[in-house]
Amino acid sequence: MLSKLTIKNVALIDSAEIEFCAGLNVLSGETGAGKSVILDSVNFVLGAKADKTMIRYGETECMVKAEFSVPEDSKAVHTLREMDIDTDGDIIISRKFSESGKNSIKLNGNTVTVSMLRKVTDSLVDVHGQSEHFFLLKESNQLRTLDGVAGGELIPEKEKLSGLLSELRQIDRQINLLGGDVKERGRRLDILKFQIDEIEAVDLKEGEEEELLAKRNKINNLEKIISAVREATEALSGENGALDCIRSAKRAMSGIARLDEEYSSAYERLEGIALDADDIAETLSEMGDELYFDEDEARETETRLDAITALKRKYGANKKEIDAYLKKSREEYELLSDCEGQYAILTEKSERVRKQIYEVCRKITSLRKKSGEAFCRRVTEELKTLNIRNAKFEIQFDDYTPEDAASAGANGLDRICFLFSANAGEPLKPLGKIISGGEMSRFMLAIKTQLSDVNEISTYIFDEIDAGISGKTAKVVGEKFAKIAKNMQIIAVSHLAQIAAMSDREFLIEKREEDGKTHTQVRELNEKEKTQEIVRLLGGEEGEEFAVKHAEELLKQAREYKTAIN
């Protein structure tokens, strides 16, 4: 939800800070007080196109900051993490715009572009009014909405479709390998044969390169090794070497070993050292006898290492990658060797899979149409209660044929369009052709009344929701707002007392003059001030007894209704 909005130097607002609640937030005020400035500020911080005219006269830049709190598993959080921007569900957007046209946008302290910002805000807020943030004006979003209506029935069919599309892509890749004329295929076969023979000729074994590198290291240091072994052998077994000294010590201790256990222990230790030294000397002697330079072995080692290096340079960094390359090359070679036969087999497989894709797409379309018809009926009934008595709402599906199966995507082949007409005798038109902001707002209100979660957006802003309605219809709209606001945040600009009475938090937008300048001020109303504002919205005068009682009655009815639906 949008928890806080900070505005500086936007139009008539020099500074404003609005703290919204999780339920129904209503903004009201005299015509021209600056309600549109609030919505313009929201659109601006969500990523709308910036305009120098929004900067307050006499200032060089404007700034809007929006603070959101959303679930950690929400789409917005997921999008931020894909951008490597840290968040635990708190999202802070700050945007500045200067007279020079410089745009500065920060997301949780990270500088981002407008397009990056929109990727996040598209799933944060939906503004319904004279703005460009119409979620349902995009046909792709209309399809998402319809799929949300259809629910779990679509999931297995979409999974089946995904598997078939993957299979078709693999078949198409294999068919593409068969492309080209006879000469091209012949050249490709020659290349593949050479590569396969080269890899097979080397016949690289697991761990072989490491063993060869160790052997080469030994060969390159052979002279040093021979010298060290000979020196060590001489030190141990040469004249007056270590062995002679140990034996002398052993003989000296043998004469007194029986006199005391301590002398006996020293003698035994010397005897053990003598045995170990003798064994080491013998081992070094054998080592020395085996050490010699074998020119053929050295040459074979270098030749083998060169062959492995060449293989790695061409076909992979290690044995696993080289083996994978060999397997792929063999498969392509076999495919091209039997080109005509393979082409016929693959073409038949492709046609069979395309047919299956078409059948699954038809099933998906059928499920969507079935859900869509019921959905349209429910929304139409809602629209009638919202004072659009002649409302008509349908979902148009574009036709497709089996030949279109090749262009199917993860959502199938459906291209849909929401069609709407608000007036008797008027034809149904695409939703984007609706001019009235009030109609659009009520249309979205009807949808949100029917769906607890059309999309992942948790904040809805409604403008001109009260256009052309009053009395009973206004009461119905207020009740629907209260009902929807149980599960999501609503921010509504309204001139209706019935809607203001249902608010969980009420804000008054008013203009004042100070030092020859006009300022727009936004302030939260307490209960007494809220009653006074409802009196004003009812057309009464402050302190007028009848108007005050009417306002208090509206507030009482609102409290009772909200208690009943909780």
Rosetta blueprint (number, residue, H / E / L):
1 M L
2 L E
3 S E
4 K E
5 L E
6 T E
7 I E
8 K E
9 N E
10 V E
11 A L
12 L L
13 I E
14 D E
15 S E
16 A E
17 E E
18 I E
19 E E
20 F L
21 C L
22 A L
23 G L
24 L E
25 N E
26 V E
27 L E
28 S E
29 G L
30 E L
31 T L
32 G L
33 A L
34 G L
35 K H
36 S H
37 V H
38 I H
39 L H
40 D H
41 S H
42 V H
43 N H
44 F H
45 V H
46 L H
47 G L
48 A L
49 K L
50 A L
51 D L
52 K H
53 T H
54 M H
55 I E
56 R L
57 Y L
58 G L
59 E L
60 T L
61 E E
62 C E
63 M E
64 V E
65 K E
66 A E
67 E E
68 F E
69 S E
70 V L
71 P L
72 E L
73 D L
74 S L
75 K H
76 A H
77 V H
78 H H
79 T H
80 L H
81 R H
82 E H
83 M L
84 D L
85 I L
86 D L
87 T L
88 D L
89 G L
90 D E
91 I E
92 I E
93 I E
94 S E
95 R E
96 K E
97 F E
98 S E
99 E L
100 S L
101 G L
102 K L
103 N E
104 S E
105 I E
106 K E
107 L E
108 N L
109 G L
110 N E
111 T E
112 V L
113 T L
114 V H
115 S H
116 M H
117 L H
118 R H
119 K H
120 V H
121 T H
122 D L
123 S L
124 L L
125 V E
126 D E
127 V E
128 H E
129 G L
130 Q L
131 S L
132 E L
133 H L
134 F L
135 F H
136 L H
137 L H
138 K L
139 E H
140 S H
141 N H
142 Q H
143 L H
144 R H
145 T H
146 L H
147 D H
148 G H
149 V H
150 A H
151 G H
152 G H
153 E H
154 L H
155 I H
156 P H
157 E H
158 K H
159 E H
160 K H
161 L H
162 S H
163 G H
164 L H
165 L H
166 S H
167 E H
168 L H
169 R H
170 Q H
171 I H
172 D H
173 R H
174 Q H
175 I H
176 N H
177 L H
178 L L
179 G L
180 G L
181 D L
182 V H
183 K H
184 E H
185 R H
186 G H
187 R H
188 R H
189 L H
190 D H
191 I H
192 L H
193 K H
194 F H
195 Q H
196 I H
197 D H
198 E H
199 I H
200 E H
201 A H
202 V H
203 D L
204 L L
205 K L
206 E L
207 G L
208 E H
209 E H
210 E H
211 E H
212 L H
213 L H
214 A H
215 K H
216 R H
217 N H
218 K H
219 I H
220 N H
221 N L
222 L H
223 E H
224 K H
225 I H
226 I H
227 S H
228 A H
229 V H
230 R H
231 E H
232 A H
233 T H
234 E H
235 A H
236 L H
237 S H
238 G L
239 E L
240 N L
241 G L
242 A H
243 L H
244 D H
245 C H
246 I H
247 R H
248 S H
249 A H
250 K H
251 R H
252 A H
253 M H
254 S H
255 G L
256 I L
257 A L
258 R L
259 L L
260 D L
261 E H
262 E H
263 Y H
264 S H
265 S H
266 A H
267 Y H
268 E H
269 R H
270 L H
271 E H
272 G H
273 I H
274 A H
275 L H
276 D H
277 A H
278 D H
279 D H
280 I H
281 A H
282 E H
283 T H
284 L H
285 S H
286 E H
287 M H
288 G H
289 D H
290 E H
291 L L
292 Y L
293 F L
294 D L
295 E H
296 D H
297 E H
298 A H
299 R H
300 E H
301 T H
302 E H
303 T H
304 R H
305 L H
306 D H
307 A H
308 I H
309 T H
310 A H
311 L H
312 K H
313 R H
314 K H
315 Y H
316 G L
317 A L
318 N L
319 K H
320 K H
321 E H
322 I H
323 D H
324 A H
325 Y H
326 L H
327 K H
328 K H
329 S H
330 R H
331 E H
332 E H
333 Y H
334 E H
335 L H
336 L H
337 S H
338 D L
339 C H
340 E H
341 G H
342 Q H
343 Y H
344 A H
345 I H
346 L H
347 T H
348 E H
349 K H
350 S H
351 E H
352 R H
353 V H
354 R H
355 K H
356 Q H
357 I H
358 Y H
359 E H
360 V H
361 C H
362 R H
363 K H
364 I H
365 T H
366 S H
367 L H
368 R H
369 K H
370 K H
371 S H
372 G H
373 E H
374 A H
375 F H
376 C H
377 R H
378 R H
379 V H
380 T H
381 E H
382 E H
383 L H
384 K H
385 T H
386 L L
387 N L
388 I L
389 R L
390 N L
391 A L
392 K E
393 F E
394 E E
395 I E
396 Q E
397 F E
398 D L
399 D L
400 Y L
401 T L
402 P H
403 E H
404 D H
405 A H
406 A H
407 S H
408 A L
409 G E
410 A L
411 N L
412 G E
413 L L
414 D L
415 R L
416 I E
417 C E
418 F E
419 L E
420 F E
421 S E
422 A L
423 N L
424 A L
425 G L
426 E L
427 P L
428 L L
429 K E
430 P E
431 L H
432 G H
433 K H
434 I L
435 I L
436 S L
437 G H
438 G H
439 E H
440 M H
441 S H
442 R H
443 F H
444 M H
445 L H
446 A H
447 I H
448 K H
449 T H
450 Q H
451 L L
452 S L
453 D L
454 V L
455 N L
456 E L
457 I L
458 S L
459 T E
460 Y E
461 I E
462 F E
463 D L
464 E L
465 I L
466 D L
467 A L
468 G L
469 I L
470 S L
471 G H
472 K H
473 T H
474 A H
475 K H
476 V H
477 V H
478 G H
479 E H
480 K H
481 F H
482 A H
483 K H
484 I H
485 A L
486 K L
487 N L
488 M L
489 Q E
490 I E
491 I E
492 A E
493 V E
494 S L
495 H L
496 L L
497 A H
498 Q H
499 I H
500 A H
501 A H
502 M H
503 S L
504 D L
505 R E
506 E E
507 F E
508 L E
509 I E
510 E E
511 K E
512 R E
513 E E
514 E E
515 D L
516 G L
517 K E
518 T E
519 H E
520 T E
521 Q E
522 V E
523 R E
524 E E
525 L L
526 N L
527 E H
528 K H
529 E H
530 K H
531 T H
532 Q H
533 E H
534 I H
535 V H
536 R H
537 L H
538 L L
539 G L
540 G L
541 E L
542 E L
543 G L
544 E L
545 E H
546 F H
547 A H
548 V H
549 K H
550 H H
551 A H
552 E H
553 E H
554 L H
555 L H
556 K H
557 Q H
558 A H
559 R H
560 E H
561 Y H
562 K H
563 T H
564 A H
565 I H
566 N L
